[in-house]
Amino acid sequence: MTAYVITVPGTFLTDVPDAVRDELARRLRRQDPARSDLREVEELGLLTVNEDGTFCLRLEVEAADRSRAEGDALRIAASALAESGLAEKDAPLGPAVVTGIDTAG
């Protein structure tokens, strides 16, 4: 297995309170690349939200290949959003992109 850092973009189409953002980050904490050996991403946040409501999730996923890593990251992100009380229509996700790879594991 290879560890991938995946960036998942999205947009909050409604106002999302800080408490919901905190809950989302808590649910994704296991996937936080800052806790990994992928040093170059350590300064990037797990969840970055811009003033216009767009956001990026940066997740670490172990998978056999890039395609599976991107698919897993999208499923993890969608599940965390739903479990945090955000409907898919209120926080649609864009395509996942690999932004880091650690093949040394």
NUDREN-799709 format. One record per residue (C-alpha): x negated, y negated, z; residue number from 1; residue in one letter. Coordinates in steps of 0.001 Angstrom, whole numbers. Layout:
! residues N
+---------+---------+---------+-----+------+
!       u !       v !       w !  nr ! rest !
+---------+---------+---------+-----+------+
!       X !       Y !       Z ! NUM !    A !
...
+---------+---------+---------+-----+------+
***
This chain:
! residues 105
+---------+---------+---------+-----+------+
!       u !       v !       w !  nr ! rest !
+---------+---------+---------+-----+------+
!       0 !       0 !       0 !   1 !    M !
!   -1018 !   -3557 !    -685 !   2 !    T !
!    -137 !   -6611 !    1385 !   3 !    A !
!    1399 !   -9407 !    -681 !   4 !    Y !
!    2281 !  -12945 !     296 !   5 !    V !
!    5495 !  -13808 !   -1498 !   6 !    I !
!    6981 !  -17284 !   -1856 !   7 !    T !
!   10766 !  -17313 !   -2089 !   8 !    V !
!   12268 !  -20697 !   -3040 !   9 !    P !
!   15805 !  -21724 !   -2302 !  10 !    G !
!   18124 !  -24635 !   -1698 !  11 !    T !
!   20300 !  -25440 !    1293 !  12 !    F !
!   23488 !  -26804 !    -300 !  13 !    L !
!   24956 !  -27743 !    3072 !  14 !    T !
!   23471 !  -29458 !    6096 !  15 !    D !
!   21606 !  -26801 !    8100 !  16 !    V !
!   21117 !  -27614 !   11791 !  17 !    P !
!   17680 !  -27165 !   13342 !  18 !    D !
!   19026 !  -24331 !   15508 !  19 !    A !
!   19941 !  -22342 !   12369 !  20 !    V !
!   16535 !  -23035 !   10832 !  21 !    R !
!   14891 !  -21856 !   14055 !  22 !    D !
!   17016 !  -18688 !   14007 !  23 !    E !
!   16022 !  -18027 !   10400 !  24 !    L !
!   12327 !  -18425 !   11250 !  25 !    A !
!   12741 !  -16125 !   14266 !  26 !    R !
!   14317 !  -13425 !   12100 !  27 !    R !
!   11446 !  -13662 !    9611 !  28 !    L !
!    8614 !  -13876 !   12160 !  29 !    R !
!    7479 !  -10261 !   11478 !  30 !    R !
!    6857 !  -11228 !    7845 !  31 !    Q !
!    4848 !  -14383 !    8692 !  32 !    D !
!    1656 !  -14368 !    6573 !  33 !    P !
!    -100 !  -16608 !    9119 !  34 !    A !
!    -251 !  -13543 !   11367 !  35 !    R !
!   -2053 !  -11517 !    8684 !  36 !    S !
!   -5587 !  -11126 !    7377 !  37 !    D !
!   -4729 !  -13278 !    4354 !  38 !    L !
!   -6664 !  -16256 !    5730 !  39 !    R !
!   -6031 !  -18641 !    2834 !  40 !    E !
!   -2305 !  -18850 !    3629 !  41 !    V !
!   -2593 !  -19299 !    7378 !  42 !    E !
!   -1983 !  -23037 !    7222 !  43 !    E !
!    1242 !  -22630 !    5244 !  44 !    L !
!    4469 !  -22469 !    7190 !  45 !    G !
!    6818 !  -19519 !    7163 !  46 !    L !
!    9663 !  -21924 !    6333 !  47 !    L !
!    9159 !  -25286 !    4638 !  48 !    T !
!   12208 !  -27495 !    4095 !  49 !    V !
!   12101 !  -30631 !    1949 !  50 !    N !
!   14284 !  -33716 !    2370 !  51 !    E !
!   16396 !  -32758 !    -645 !  52 !    D !
!   17352 !  -29402 !     910 !  53 !    G !
!   15016 !  -27273 !   -1161 !  54 !    T !
!   12988 !  -24806 !     853 !  55 !    F !
!   10280 !  -22166 !     569 !  56 !    C !
!    9940 !  -19008 !    2589 !  57 !    L !
!    6480 !  -17432 !    2676 !  58 !    R !
!    6609 !  -13775 !    3611 !  59 !    L !
!    4069 !  -10994 !    3876 !  60 !    E !
!    5329 !   -7730 !    2392 !  61 !    V !
!    3579 !   -4395 !    2003 !  62 !    E !
!    4454 !   -2629 !   -1228 !  63 !    A !
!    3060 !    -354 !   -3911 !  64 !    A !
!    3203 !   -3071 !   -6593 !  65 !    D !
!    4068 !   -6718 !   -7265 !  66 !    R !
!    7559 !   -6025 !   -8520 !  67 !    S !
!    8535 !   -4090 !   -5402 !  68 !    R !
!    6953 !   -6726 !   -3174 !  69 !    A !
!    8972 !   -9485 !   -4841 !  70 !    E !
!   12186 !   -7454 !   -4635 !  71 !    G !
!   11586 !   -6585 !    -984 !  72 !    D !
!   10880 !  -10228 !    -150 !  73 !    A !
!   14141 !  -11325 !   -1782 !  74 !    L !
!   16099 !   -8698 !     158 !  75 !    R !
!   14413 !   -9669 !    3438 !  76 !    I !
!   15048 !  -13379 !    2817 !  77 !    A !
!   18695 !  -12870 !    1825 !  78 !    A !
!   19320 !  -10666 !    4852 !  79 !    S !
!   17707 !  -13147 !    7251 !  80 !    A !
!   19738 !  -16010 !    5791 !  81 !    L !
!   22981 !  -14024 !    6148 !  82 !    A !
!   22130 !  -12920 !    9696 !  83 !    E !
!   21449 !  -16571 !   10554 !  84 !    S !
!   24962 !  -17488 !    9431 !  85 !    G !
!   24182 !  -18864 !    5979 !  86 !    L !
!   26299 !  -17611 !    3094 !  87 !    A !
!   24580 !  -16937 !    -232 !  88 !    E !
!   26574 !  -19769 !   -1819 !  89 !    K !
!   25235 !  -22196 !     816 !  90 !    D !
!   21571 !  -21205 !     412 !  91 !    A !
!   20920 !  -19660 !   -3016 !  92 !    P !
!   17472 !  -18192 !   -3585 !  93 !    L !
!   15262 !  -18551 !   -6625 !  94 !    G !
!   12875 !  -15973 !   -8064 !  95 !    P !
!   10221 !  -14602 !   -5703 !  96 !    A !
!    6585 !  -15165 !   -6685 !  97 !    V !
!    3402 !  -13462 !   -5458 !  98 !    V !
!    1096 !  -16130 !   -4016 !  99 !    T !
!   -1472 !  -13903 !   -2274 ! 100 !    G !
!   -2737 !  -10324 !   -2387 ! 101 !    I !
!   -4830 !   -8364 !     126 ! 102 !    D !
!   -6009 !   -5067 !   -1357 ! 103 !    T !
!   -8529 !   -4423 !    1415 ! 104 !    A !
!   -5942 !   -2747 !    3698 ! 105 !    G !
+---------+---------+---------+-----+------+
***
